[in-house]
Amino acid sequence: MRVVLATVVFLLAASVAAHGAPSVVEAVRASSEAGSARVVIDLSAPATYKLFALDNPRRVVLDLADTVLTGTAQLPRAQGPVLAVRSGVQPGGTLRLVIETTLDDEPRATLVAPSGKEGHRIIIDLASADTPRTVAAKHAPRSGARDVVIAIDAGHGGKDPGAIGHGGTQEKRVVLEIARELADRIGREPGMRAVLIRDGDYYIAHRERIRRARAAKADMFLSIHADALRDRDVAGASVYVLSERGATDEAARWLAERENAADLRGGVSLSDKDDMLATVLLDLSQSANISASMQAAERVLDSFDKVVPVRKPRVQQAGFLVLKSPDIPSMLIETAYITNAADERRLRSDAQRGKLAGAIVAGVQSYFTRNPPEGTRFAELRRLASSD
Ligand SMILES: [Zn+2]
């Protein structure tokens, strides 16, 4: 087989943005053969990314959150089925690489951990729809890996409008729009699936919301809200997880009802344990869950930092009832202040809601990349990356 291999490497000066250390693209390499091509992006650190394809003309787009590329660098020249590689900067510090190509099969990207002389890198495999995917196969996750399930809970609903903005915006309506947008985007990500706890204008009790998430075997629970305050100047998003105090109060209830309570995730039953052991097991599960929730919430908040105004730069803790699953990482996202004029406009804008949803997806994805639940595509990709 005739193999065309051209490698273009460019080096960049590392720069550090004000809000932390972004990942730096150190080189972009392309190689191709008949019917397939591979583009490798060498990075200084792992980056959260999103890959998608557009048609007419066909191009494959890689968005790298919080990643920089300096201006003077050259990208790989056209070769074979790779017609051009371009770059651009998206709002919020996202670097976009666009590959124009004749290869029309679904592109695949894999984040690979350092090994040997190679550092962190993202490998994009492109193929033509009528060519067997020999290039991609090595990096493709084993079929049968399950999706991570994200339960999305739009707050309030029906008789409960939630907070109301000075322009008349109802929280229950805008959070449902955000929840739907979020579910849509999650559904488009490989390895992820969304479940909407509420998908219409009706009220659901808090414990029923939790029950539905458990019934869906959710790996994460996101409750979407908009905040309100008398002071109209206060604006921006906040993210909450359950407080230790809230967990303690809930533990008493779980223990009291443990004959009827469902098993904890991982099949741990409390019903057949004596009081002492049940207390210890529940306590361990709750502590681990708050810490997982905290890590996930930090990822989402980090991701917000680049695209939406943030009120509190740290994850907050409170006793919100809806966060009280002892074993599903849960967070409540106050997306904005509906009582602030600019925030209220943001909540009403499709584009702004899209930005918000995109940032939440990026944060959640980044959490699961680092903390993949067993048996999922995230776990499989991590295993492949470390054995590469
Ligand atoms: Zn609310």
Boltz pocket constraint, residues with backbone or C-beta under 6 A from the ligand:
constraints:
  - pocket:
      binder: B
      contacts: [[A, 155], [A, 156], [A, 162], [A, 163], [A, 171], [A, 224], [A, 225], [A, 226], [A, 227]]
      max_distance: 6.0
